[in-house]
Amino acid sequence: MGKSIVISAPSGAGKSSIVNFLLDEMDDIKFSISACNRKKRAGEQEGENYFFLSTKEFKARIEGGFFLEWEEVYPNKFYGTLTASVNKIWEEDKHVIFDIDVVGGLNLKNKFQNDCLAVFISPPSFSVLKERLVNRATEQDDDLKMRLAKAKEELTFKDKFDHIIINDNFSDACKRVLELVKDFINK
């Protein structure tokens, strides 16, 4: 079994961009593709960004025990990590990297313990996070309000992670996370 790297953050803090940077920089890690029951966003591909399931399919996989972890992140919006996907990465002799919500990240850290590095990506401030989400323009007003409320809650969990990286300068944040991940894999 390889190691696990969890990158968690509220929406808009930059976790996906940092994960993409790590994937470009390191050959010995591979992305864990999550499953979800939401609609695809423009440019997203099945099996590349997410495994897009109907709510019925998602719930059936929960009942069947197919998830390593799962959560109802927003009302009737399910996200989860399929056990088979993670096992496949380890069978390829790679370490698995997760781009995952805060509660899911902590669940994985609790499951894998010392074989897991959990990094929380924090925005410099809540107002900066709000500005990033507004500028991203991927959410309707109600969804944006829901994401902001969730982000406030998620920020209260940051001290439960192994490391907190403040993403006030993207390049610096990427370098700091890369150093943490390399040190963790090499120990």
C-alpha positions in Angstrom: 0.0 0.0 0.0 1.3 3.4 -0.9 0.9 6.6 1.0 -2.0 9.1 0.8 -1.8 12.8 0.4 -5.0 14.8 1.3 -5.3 18.3 0.1 -8.4 19.9 1.6 -9.9 23.4 1.6 -13.1 25.4 1.4 -14.3 26.0 -2.2 -12.2 28.7 -3.8 -9.1 28.4 -1.7 -7.1 26.9 -4.5 -6.8 23.2 -3.6 -7.6 21.9 -7.1 -5.0 24.2 -8.7 -2.4 23.1 -6.1 -3.2 19.5 -6.7 -2.8 20.0 -10.5 0.6 21.6 -9.8 1.7 18.6 -7.7 0.6 16.2 -10.4 2.6 18.1 -13.0 5.7 18.1 -10.8 5.7 14.5 -9.4 5.6 11.2 -11.3 5.1 9.0 -8.2 1.6 10.4 -7.3 -1.7 9.8 -9.0 -5.0 11.6 -8.6 -7.9 9.9 -6.8 -11.0 10.7 -8.9 -14.0 11.2 -6.7 -17.6 10.3 -7.4 -20.4 12.8 -7.1 -24.0 13.1 -8.0 -23.9 16.7 -9.3 -24.2 17.8 -12.9 -21.0 18.3 -14.9 -19.6 21.8 -15.2 -18.4 23.1 -18.6 -15.2 21.3 -19.6 -15.5 18.5 -17.1 -15.0 14.9 -18.3 -16.4 11.6 -16.9 -13.7 9.6 -15.3 -11.2 12.5 -15.5 -12.7 15.1 -13.1 -15.3 13.0 -11.4 -17.3 9.8 -11.8 -20.7 11.4 -12.3 -23.4 9.2 -10.8 -27.2 9.7 -10.4 -28.4 10.1 -6.8 -29.9 6.6 -7.0 -26.6 5.1 -8.2 -24.6 6.9 -5.5 -26.9 5.7 -2.7 -26.7 2.2 -4.1 -22.9 2.3 -3.9 -23.1 3.6 -0.4 -25.4 0.7 0.6 -23.1 -1.7 -1.2 -20.0 -0.5 0.7 -18.1 0.7 -2.3 -16.9 3.9 -0.8 -13.8 4.4 1.3 -15.5 7.6 2.5 -18.4 9.6 1.4 -20.3 12.7 2.5 -23.4 14.7 1.8 -21.4 17.9 1.3 -24.4 20.1 0.5 -28.1 19.1 0.8 -28.6 16.2 -1.7 -25.1 16.7 -3.1 -23.0 13.6 -2.5 -19.2 13.2 -2.9 -17.1 10.1 -2.2 -14.0 8.1 -2.8 -14.4 4.7 -4.4 -12.3 2.1 -2.7 -11.5 0.4 -6.0 -10.1 3.6 -7.5 -7.6 4.0 -4.6 -6.6 0.4 -4.7 -5.9 0.6 -8.4 -3.5 3.5 -7.8 -1.6 1.6 -5.1 -1.4 -1.4 -7.5 0.4 0.8 -9.9 3.0 1.5 -7.1 1.9 5.2 -6.9 0.9 7.3 -3.9 -2.6 8.6 -4.0 -3.4 12.3 -3.9 -6.9 13.5 -2.9 -8.5 16.8 -3.7 -11.3 16.6 -1.2 -13.6 18.5 1.1 -12.6 19.1 4.7 -14.6 16.5 6.4 -13.8 13.9 3.8 -10.1 14.7 4.2 -10.2 14.3 7.9 -12.1 11.0 7.5 -9.2 9.7 5.3 -6.6 11.0 7.7 -8.3 9.1 10.5 -8.5 6.0 8.3 -4.9 6.0 7.1 -3.2 7.7 10.1 0.6 7.9 9.7 0.4 6.8 6.1 -1.5 10.0 5.3 -0.4 13.6 5.0 -3.3 16.0 5.5 -2.8 19.6 4.2 -5.3 22.3 4.7 -5.2 25.1 2.1 -6.4 28.3 3.7 -7.4 31.5 2.0 -5.7 34.7 3.3 -9.1 35.8 4.6 -12.7 35.0 4.3 -13.3 38.2 2.2 -10.6 37.0 -0.3 -12.3 33.6 -0.5 -15.7 35.3 -1.2 -14.1 37.4 -3.9 -12.6 34.3 -5.5 -15.9 32.4 -5.6 -17.7 35.4 -7.0 -15.1 35.9 -9.7 -15.2 32.2 -10.5 -18.8 32.7 -11.6 -19.6 29.0 -11.5 -22.4 29.2 -9.0 -25.9 30.7 -8.9 -26.6 33.1 -6.0 -28.2 30.4 -3.8 -25.3 28.0 -4.4 -22.8 30.8 -3.7 -24.4 31.6 -0.4 -24.4 27.9 0.5 -20.7 27.5 -0.4 -19.8 30.6 1.6 -21.7 29.3 4.7 -20.0 25.9 4.3 -16.6 27.6 3.9 -17.0 29.4 7.2 -17.7 26.1 8.9 -14.8 24.3 7.2 -12.3 27.0 8.2 -13.0 25.9 11.9 -11.4 22.5 11.1 -8.1 23.6 9.8 -6.2 23.0 13.1 -7.0 19.3 12.8 -4.8 18.9 9.7 -1.1 18.1 9.7 -0.2 21.4 8.0 -2.0 24.7 7.1 -0.8 26.5 4.0 -2.1 30.0 3.4 -2.6 30.5 -0.3 -1.9 34.2 -0.4 0.7 33.8 -3.2 -0.1 30.8 -5.5 3.5 30.1 -6.5 4.7 30.1 -2.9 1.9 28.0 -1.7 2.6 25.4 -4.5 6.3 25.3 -3.5 5.5 24.9 0.2 3.1 22.0 -0.5 5.5 20.3 -2.9 8.2 20.4 -0.3 5.8 18.9 2.4 4.7 16.1 0.0 8.2 15.2 -1.1 9.4 15.1 2.6 6.4 12.9 3.6 6.9 10.4 0.7 10.7 10.2 1.3 10.5 9.5 5.1 
